[in-house]
Amino acid sequence: MKSQWDCLLENLGEWQGSFTRLGPTGEVEEDTPTIVSLEGLNDNQTIRQTIRRFSSPIEEKVLEYSSLNRSVLFFENGAFSQGSIQFGPFSEFGAELGLIWANHRLRLVQLFNRESQLDRLTLIREHRAGSPPSQRLALTLESLLGEWQGEAVTLFPDWRSPEIISTRLQLHQTSATGLTQHLQIGSGPTSATISSEATIRGDRLLFEQSATPVQVLLLPDGASATSPLAIKPGQPFFLEVGWLVEPGLRQRMVRRYGSKGDWVSLTLVTERKIGH
């Protein structure tokens, strides 16, 4: 099993793309071209990260680090999440979830204001220098409908052994504005199924029956962002990014928080559509 540092090294290179700032319901507010480079120093014992934002004026930020803090976890393919390890009312809160597929990365930052309401999102689409940018289209509801079978790998902030379980996700449109979702986690007698219903509002899916109402935004580059509209103290919640990397193949990353606001796990799901 690779160390967390070795998993980070999967991200080495120069990544060209853009930071797209979105409002809480998905409206584009700003799009800034960027280059992010991660360079290994001292035989990859140190990482130098340079972030250039081609705004006016050009902004540049350089970071160097030789260890990882407790707020970040990496998967073996280089996918990662970093962010707040504790939610508390009356303070800003947020996290970044980053997926990687061949020479492309998709990252999503979700930020909540001091009233614990979803405030803004940043969608970061990148390709390695020397490879073509993504040609993926904006995510559509039609591309998600059907049945998906997958594998979920879960990491924990205390670095205990990962858990690997099977998943089955079914999405069915019941009316012009209605959607049902059934998520089966695990198999056999220990499996659990979670069912929910959503209202379709354009490129937003609203799951409003639970104690913490959640929205899913369908975004450019095959991406989706799943967020609570507002975080409620005492209620568990999760942040999620999804990425349709190719038709019928999707990745999802889920960062979960417990009822005390503590970060409890990070899950990477890789799922394929089965049947139609």
FENVEN-V482910 format. One record per residue. N is the residue number from 0. RES is the residue in one small letter. SS is DSSP state (a for helix, b for strand, c for the rest). Layout:
n={N N}
res={RES RES}
ss={SS SS}
This chain:
n={0 1 2 3 4 5 6 7 8 9 10 11 12 13 14 15 16 17 18 19 20 21 22 23 24 25 26 27 28 29 30 31 32 33 34 35 36 37 38 39 40 41 42 43 44 45 46 47 48 49 50 51 52 53 54 55 56 57 58 59 60 61 62 63 64 65 66 67 68 69 70 71 72 73 74 75 76 77 78 79 80 81 82 83 84 85 86 87 88 89 90 91 92 93 94 95 96 97 98 99 100 101 102 103 104 105 106 107 108 109 110 111 112 113 114 115 116 117 118 119 120 121 122 123 124 125 126 127 128 129 130 131 132 133 134 135 136 137 138 139 140 141 142 143 144 145 146 147 148 149 150 151 152 153 154 155 156 157 158 159 160 161 162 163 164 165 166 167 168 169 170 171 172 173 174 175 176 177 178 179 180 181 182 183 184 185 186 187 188 189 190 191 192 193 194 195 196 197 198 199 200 201 202 203 204 205 206 207 208 209 210 211 212 213 214 215 216 217 218 219 220 221 222 223 224 225 226 227 228 229 230 231 232 233 234 235 236 237 238 239 240 241 242 243 244 245 246 247 248 249 250 251 252 253 254 255 256 257 258 259 260 261 262 263 264 265 266 267 268 269 270 271 272 273 274 275}
res={m k s q w d c l l e n l g e w q g s f t r l g p t g e v e e d t p t i v s l e g l n d n q t i r q t i r r f s s p i e e k v l e y s s l n r s v l f f e n g a f s q g s i q f g p f s e f g a e l g l i w a n h r l r l v q l f n r e s q l d r l t l i r e h r a g s p p s q r l a l t l e s l l g e w q g e a v t l f p d w r s p e i i s t r l q l h q t s a t g l t q h l q i g s g p t s a t i s s e a t i r g d r l l f e q s a t p v q v l l l p d g a s a t s p l a i k p g q p f f l e v g w l v e p g l r q r m v r r y g s k g d w v s l t l v t e r k i g h}
ss={c c c a a a a a a a a c b b b b b b b b b b b c c c c b b b b b b b b b b b b b b c c c c b b b b b b b b c c c c c b b b b b b b c c c c c c b b b c c c c c b b b b c c b c c c c c c b b b b b b b b b c c b b b b b b b b b c c c c b b b b b b b b b b b b c c c c c c c c c c c c a a a a c b b b b b b b b b b c c c c c c c b b b b b b b b b b b c c c c b b b b b b b b c c a a a c b b b b b b b b b b c c b b b b c c c c c c b b b b b c a a a b b b b b b c b c c c c c c b b b b b b b b b b c c b b b b b b b b b c c c c b b b b b b b b b b b b b c c}
